[in-house]
Amino acid sequence: MFGKILIANRGDVALRVLRACREMNIPNVVVHSTADADSMPVRLADESVCIGPPASADSYLNVASIITAAGISGADAVHPGVGFLAENADFAEIVAAHGLTFIGPEPRHIRSMGDKVEAKITAAEAGLPLVPGSPGAVHTLDEARRVGADVGYPLLVKAASGGGGRGMKVAETADHLAEAFSSARSEAKAAFGDDTVYLERYLGQPRHIEVQVIADCHGNVVHLGERECSIQRRHQKLFEEAPSTVLTSEERASIGSIAAEATRRMGYLGVGTMEFLYENGEFFFIEMNTRLQVEHPITEAITGVDLVREQIRIAAGMELSFRQEDVTFTGHAIECRINAEHPETFMPTPGRISAFHAAGGPGIRVDSCLYSGYSVPPHYDSLIAKLIVYGDDRAHCLARLKRALAEFIVEPIPTTLELHERLVDAPAVIDGSYNIRWLEENFLSDDKA
């Protein structure tokens, strides 16, 4: 096992990894920017190292500073957490080149799945079902028109790099293709420095369903069921639950087996998530996230598996502590992402927290680095807490969620707590009939979405 783990991230994910290290009796060191000097992970860490000023480019994305911090502190492994360098293949290679262990997948898989065109090719080779579309990158409008004629409309033009909905445009008909193609390429170039795009059929009312997979270096591959992530705003997830309300037991077993087998064929190592669109009983692979997911706690809640602990064990060369036949799915879990954003305009609301009270009681888990007196910095992602609620069944879970939201206090800055209080009373959430377009098209008014 590792002598010391350097945690190359911030916020609740840094605290999550730190807690796993503590439970495994592994010394830890947390890196931080000057803006995070008073953060909870820094206050609780065994050691901390400042790696730069507030700007991410000068701190959490500063590879040289992170490697130097590992050397200074004597760490022999690096956990990248979520975001920042977690899916950076070059960083993973540099970590290994300095004699350190990267707690994550091999660089080749991070690289292949980070490029959406290559990811589709890899997924097809691994036997995953794909959305009908171009076999690879599309470089000219004439090529795009040929794909449109073959696949049909509406057609989605998507950037090969990046995420978060940037570089994605819909061509409703052939007459709209030229504008969508040009616009998507321009946006992709500006956002990611790469104007490569590909095309696929635009699905009307799909669900966003993802499957958690995990694999060790001894040939063991297991899936941990699915998560429903369809409540999204501008392709950013806000509310996730496990299991999905729409899958039959046969569909659940089928897509889990398909995802696990594809993971095995790829020779993948570590924790990963296969993401699918689901519509009319069909699954279509869209991407694989080669890291821990923000929403991993709901999978932990219904399976009892500590995903971060398993990540660390796998990186240390150990076998998974369980097999597929050992996995059972019990109860229901929901996660609400609580952001420092205005609940109607969604404008960021950084600032000092004068009062913080995390919800508690049976079935409640809160992953957050907030405390009274803490100042939410303006430099990073607006996620400030994750409320995870577990119940014996979905109705029980929703009842607990409503109670937990009512007792959660973050003052005085506006947060999305109010939005979630509205969501939990929405008929489409109560009966589980929502899809990925529901929030923006039916719940948020046009001026707020």
LUMKEGU-517111 format. One record per residue (C-alpha): residue in three letters; x, y, z. Coordinates in steps of 0.1 Angstrom, whole numbers, padded with zeros to 4 digits, always signed. Layout:
N
ALAXYZ
...
***
This chain:
449
MET+0000+0000+0000
PHE+0011+0036-0005
GLY+0032+0055+0020
LYS+0015+0088+0013
ILE-0011+0101-0012
LEU-0010+0136-0026
ILE-0046+0149-0033
ALA-0044+0171-0064
ASN-0078+0188-0061
ARG-0100+0210-0039
GLY-0134+0212-0023
ASP-0156+0183-0014
VAL-0138+0158-0036
ALA-0105+0166-0019
LEU-0122+0160+0014
ARG-0138+0127+0001
VAL-0104+0113-0008
LEU-0088+0126+0024
ARG-0115+0107+0044
ALA-0107+0075+0025
CYS-0070+0079+0032
ARG-0078+0083+0069
GLU-0099+0052+0070
MET-0071+0032+0053
ASN-0044+0047+0076
ILE-0026+0062+0046
PRO-0009+0096+0053
ASN-0021+0124+0030
VAL-0010+0157+0017
VAL-0034+0183+0001
VAL-0023+0209-0024
HIS-0040+0242-0025
SER-0041+0277-0040
THR-0038+0308-0019
ALA-0076+0312-0023
ASP-0081+0278-0006
ALA-0056+0283+0023
ASP-0085+0282+0048
SER-0105+0255+0032
MET-0117+0224+0051
PRO-0095+0199+0032
VAL-0064+0220+0041
ARG-0074+0223+0077
LEU-0080+0186+0081
ALA-0051+0172+0060
ASP-0020+0156+0075
GLU+0001+0180+0054
SER-0007+0208+0029
VAL+0014+0225+0002
CYS+0005+0258-0015
ILE+0010+0254-0052
GLY+0001+0289-0065
PRO-0023+0319-0067
PRO-0061+0316-0071
ALA-0062+0311-0109
SER-0065+0274-0118
ALA-0039+0277-0145
ASP-0014+0288-0119
SER-0023+0263-0092
TYR-0046+0232-0097
LEU-0036+0229-0134
ASN+0001+0237-0127
VAL+0016+0203-0133
ALA+0052+0213-0123
SER+0040+0227-0090
ILE+0020+0196-0082
ILE+0049+0173-0090
THR+0072+0195-0069
ALA+0047+0193-0040
ALA+0048+0155-0043
GLY+0086+0155-0041
ILE+0087+0179-0012
SER+0061+0160+0008
GLY+0075+0125+0000
ALA+0042+0113-0016
ASP+0044+0082-0037
ALA+0009+0084-0053
VAL-0013+0111-0067
HIS-0051+0111-0066
PRO-0065+0137-0091
GLY-0100+0138-0078
VAL-0127+0152-0101
GLY-0121+0178-0128
PHE-0089+0198-0132
LEU-0062+0172-0142
ALA-0083+0140-0135
GLU-0087+0132-0172
ASN-0055+0146-0185
ALA-0034+0118-0200
ASP-0003+0139-0202
PHE-0005+0145-0165
ALA-0009+0108-0158
GLU+0022+0101-0179
ILE+0042+0128-0161
VAL+0032+0114-0127
ALA+0044+0080-0137
ALA+0076+0094-0152
HIS+0085+0108-0118
GLY+0082+0074-0101
LEU+0047+0081-0087
THR+0015+0062-0090
PHE-0014+0079-0107
ILE-0046+0068-0090
GLY-0067+0064-0121
PRO-0069+0047-0155
GLU-0039+0042-0178
PRO-0031+0073-0200
ARG-0041+0054-0232
HIS-0077+0051-0220
ILE-0079+0086-0207
ARG-0066+0098-0241
SER-0089+0076-0262
MET-0120+0084-0242
GLY-0112+0121-0240
ASP-0116+0125-0278
LYS-0152+0118-0285
VAL-0145+0106-0321
GLU-0119+0081-0309
ALA-0142+0071-0280
LYS-0169+0062-0305
ILE-0145+0041-0325
THR-0132+0024-0293
ALA-0167+0018-0280
ALA-0178+0002-0313
GLU-0148-0021-0312
ALA-0158-0030-0276
GLY-0193-0039-0286
LEU-0212-0009-0272
PRO-0244+0003-0290
LEU-0239+0037-0306
VAL-0262+0065-0317
PRO-0264+0064-0356
GLY-0240+0090-0370
SER-0207+0096-0387
PRO-0181+0069-0382
GLY-0155+0095-0373
ALA-0147+0131-0376
VAL-0165+0152-0403
HIS-0143+0179-0418
THR-0164+0194-0446
LEU-0200+0205-0451
ASP-0203+0181-0481
GLU-0193+0152-0458
ALA-0218+0164-0432
ARG-0246+0165-0459
ARG-0238+0129-0469
VAL-0241+0118-0432
GLY-0274+0137-0429
ALA-0288+0120-0460
ASP-0279+0086-0445
VAL-0288+0091-0409
GLY-0317+0116-0412
TYR-0327+0146-0393
PRO-0327+0162-0368
LEU-0289+0159-0366
LEU-0266+0168-0338
VAL-0232+0184-0346
LYS-0208+0178-0317
ALA-0173+0189-0308
ALA-0148+0160-0306
SER-0131+0176-0276
GLY-0143+0191-0244
GLY-0178+0189-0229
GLY-0204+0208-0209
GLY-0225+0213-0240
ARG-0201+0236-0258
GLY-0196+0229-0295
MET-0230+0212-0298
LYS-0256+0224-0323
VAL-0288+0209-0337
ALA-0297+0209-0374
GLU-0335+0204-0375
THR-0335+0199-0412
ALA-0310+0198-0441
ASP-0315+0235-0446
HIS-0301+0242-0411
LEU-0271+0220-0414
ALA-0247+0246-0428
GLU-0253+0270-0400
ALA-0251+0243-0373
PHE-0219+0228-0388
SER-0202+0262-0390
SER-0214+0274-0355
ALA-0204+0241-0338
ARG-0169+0242-0353
SER-0164+0279-0344
GLU-0175+0273-0308
ALA-0154+0242-0304
LYS-0123+0261-0317
ALA-0129+0289-0293
ALA-0136+0267-0263
PHE-0111+0238-0268
GLY-0087+0249-0295
ASP-0099+0221-0317
ASP-0127+0226-0343
THR-0130+0188-0350
VAL-0167+0177-0350
TYR-0187+0146-0356
LEU-0224+0140-0363
GLU-0251+0118-0348
ARG-0288+0114-0348
TYR-0305+0139-0324
LEU-0328+0120-0300
GLY-0360+0137-0291
GLN-0368+0129-0255
PRO-0340+0106-0242
ARG-0330+0098-0207
HIS-0293+0102-0196
ILE-0283+0069-0179
GLU-0248+0060-0169
VAL-0233+0027-0156
GLN-0206+0026-0130
VAL-0178+0001-0138
ILE-0146-0008-0120
ALA-0117-0031-0130
ASP-0085-0043-0114
CYS-0052-0055-0129
HIS-0061-0091-0122
GLY-0088-0094-0148
ASN-0117-0087-0125
VAL-0144-0063-0139
VAL-0176-0054-0121
HIS-0205-0031-0128
LEU-0223-0014-0100
GLY-0256-0006-0117
GLU-0269+0026-0132
ARG-0275+0062-0123
GLU-0302+0084-0138
CYS-0288+0118-0146
SER-0315+0133-0168
ILE-0323+0165-0148
GLN-0298+0188-0164
ARG-0295+0225-0173
ARG-0273+0233-0203
HIS-0259+0198-0201
GLN-0249+0202-0165
LYS-0263+0176-0141
LEU-0283+0190-0111
PHE-0301+0160-0097
GLU-0292+0123-0099
GLU-0307+0091-0086
ALA-0301+0054-0085
PRO-0316+0032-0097
SER-0334+0047-0127
THR-0372+0048-0126
VAL-0376+0036-0162
LEU-0355+0005-0166
THR-0369-0030-0162
SER-0348-0055-0143
GLU-0339-0072-0176
GLU-0327-0039-0191
ARG-0307-0031-0160
ALA-0290-0065-0161
SER-0284-0062-0198
ILE-0268-0028-0200
GLY-0247-0035-0169
SER-0233-0067-0185
ILE-0227-0049-0218
ALA-0208-0021-0200
ALA-0187-0045-0180
GLU-0179-0066-0210
ALA-0168-0035-0230
THR-0146-0025-0200
ARG-0130-0059-0200
ARG-0124-0058-0238
MET-0107-0024-0235
GLY-0083-0037-0208
TYR-0095-0008-0187
LEU-0081-0003-0152
GLY-0098+0015-0123
VAL-0131+0033-0119
GLY-0150+0045-0149
THR-0185+0055-0160
MET-0202+0045-0193
GLU-0227+0071-0203
PHE-0257+0063-0224
LEU-0288+0080-0239
TYR-0319+0058-0235
GLU-0350+0061-0256
ASN-0378+0037-0265
GLY-0361+0008-0249
GLU-0327+0014-0267
PHE-0294+0024-0252
PHE-0268+0045-0271
PHE-0233+0050-0258
ILE-0223+0087-0258
GLU-0190+0088-0237
MET-0169+0073-0210
ASN-0157+0093-0180
THR-0123+0079-0170
ARG-0125+0092-0134
LEU-0146+0093-0102
GLN-0179+0109-0109
VAL-0194+0138-0088
GLU-0225+0116-0083
HIS-0206+0085-0072
PRO-0222+0086-0036
ILE-0256+0074-0048
THR-0240+0042-0062
GLU-0222+0038-0029
ALA-0255+0042-0010
ILE-0273+0014-0029
THR-0244-0010-0031
GLY-0224-0004+0001
VAL-0192-0002-0020
ASP-0166+0025-0011
LEU-0155+0035-0046
VAL-0126+0057-0035
ARG-0112+0029-0013
GLU-0114+0005-0042
GLN-0097+0031-0065
ILE-0068+0033-0041
ARG-0066-0005-0037
ILE-0066-0010-0075
ALA-0039+0016-0081
ALA-0018-0003-0055
GLY-0021-0035-0075
MET-0046-0052-0053
GLU-0077-0072-0064
LEU-0112-0059-0061
SER-0126-0067-0027
PHE-0157-0082-0042
ARG-0171-0099-0073
GLN-0201-0093-0095
GLU-0221-0119-0076
ASP-0214-0101-0044
VAL-0231-0069-0055
THR-0266-0063-0044
PHE-0288-0032-0051
THR-0308-0021-0021
GLY-0331+0008-0017
HIS-0330+0041-0035
ALA-0307+0071-0034
ILE-0308+0107-0047
GLU-0281+0134-0049
CYS-0289+0171-0052
ARG-0260+0193-0063
ILE-0261+0225-0043
ASN-0244+0253-0061
ALA-0234+0288-0051
GLU-0257+0302-0077
HIS-0289+0322-0078
PRO-0318+0297-0080
GLU-0335+0316-0108
THR-0308+0334-0128
PHE-0280+0308-0121
MET-0255+0336-0117
PRO-0226+0326-0094
THR-0229+0338-0059
PRO-0195+0336-0042
GLY-0191+0351-0007
ARG-0187+0346+0030
ILE-0208+0320+0048
SER-0222+0333+0081
ALA-0244+0303+0089
PHE-0241+0267+0077
HIS-0261+0238+0090
ALA-0259+0205+0071
ALA-0291+0184+0070
GLY-0289+0152+0091
GLY-0309+0123+0104
PRO-0314+0088+0090
GLY-0304+0082+0055
ILE-0287+0116+0050
ARG-0251+0122+0038
VAL-0236+0156+0030
ASP-0204+0159+0011
SER-0192+0195+0015
CYS-0162+0216+0026
LEU-0184+0245+0039
TYR-0183+0258+0074
SER-0195+0290+0091
GLY-0171+0318+0084
TYR-0158+0302+0051
SER-0156+0324+0020
VAL-0167+0307-0012
PRO-0141+0318-0037
PRO-0151+0332-0071
HIS-0124+0314-0090
TYR-0137+0278-0093
ASP-0167+0256-0100
SER-0198+0268-0081
LEU-0206+0233-0065
ILE-0204+0238-0027
ALA-0223+0208-0014
LYS-0238+0175-0023
LEU-0269+0163-0005
ILE-0272+0125-0007
VAL-0304+0109+0006
TYR-0311+0071+0009
GLY-0344+0054+0015
ASP-0359+0019+0015
ASP-0377+0028-0018
ARG-0381+0059-0040
ALA-0411+0073-0021
HIS-0393+0069+0012
CYS-0362+0086-0004
LEU-0382+0115-0017
ALA-0398+0120+0017
ARG-0364+0121+0033
LEU-0351+0144+0007
LYS-0379+0169+0012
ARG-0373+0169+0049
ALA-0335+0173+0045
LEU-0338+0202+0021
ALA-0361+0220+0046
GLU-0334+0218+0073
PHE-0303+0226+0052
ILE-0290+0261+0059
VAL-0265+0281+0039
GLU-0266+0318+0045
PRO-0264+0346+0033
ILE-0254+0337-0002
PRO-0282+0325-0026
THR-0278+0288-0035
THR-0297+0263-0056
LEU-0313+0248-0024
GLU-0345+0267-0033
LEU-0345+0251-0068
HIS-0343+0216-0053
GLU-0371+0224-0029
ARG-0392+0232-0060
LEU-0380+0202-0079
VAL-0389+0177-0052
ASP-0426+0188-0054
ALA-0427+0187-0092
PRO-0451+0160-0106
ALA-0425+0148-0132
VAL-0400+0143-0104
ILE-0425+0126-0081
ASP-0435+0101-0108
GLY-0401+0099-0125
SER-0413+0108-0159
TYR-0387+0135-0167
ASN-0361+0134-0194
ILE-0330+0154-0203
ARG-0350+0182-0218
TRP-0377+0184-0191
LEU-0360+0209-0168
GLU-0354+0236-0194
GLU-0385+0230-0215
ASN-0411+0224-0188
PHE-0398+0235-0154
LEU-0376+0266-0160
SER-0391+0295-0179
ASP-0373+0306-0211
ASP-0358+0336-0194
LYS-0343+0315-0167
ALA-0330+0286-0187
***
